[in-house]
């Protein structure tokens, strides 16, 4: 695999990436605000965070698969996404750095 060049494949890719990042950041922020001081989202916050990571990276994998010309960069993105999900599941399950009360 050759090294990935910086940037986006096209303007549509850039627009979707920015919009989904904003929406997912907003969802995480609202979930965090609802989980403060034992709120209703306290137990669901780690799951919301992991789902948002999966959705954001799944979009990136799709764009890499669809628009990269013969490149296998999407395989690297899938592996990276898998490592991130395993790390965060492990961190939340073991209460790493007191991530969950």
ABEGO torsion letter per residue (X at the ends): XBBBBBEBABAAAAAAAAAAAAAAAAAAAAAAAAABGGBAAAAAAAAAAAAAAAAAAAAAAAAAAAABBGBAAAAAAAAAAAAAAAAAAAAAAAGBGGABX
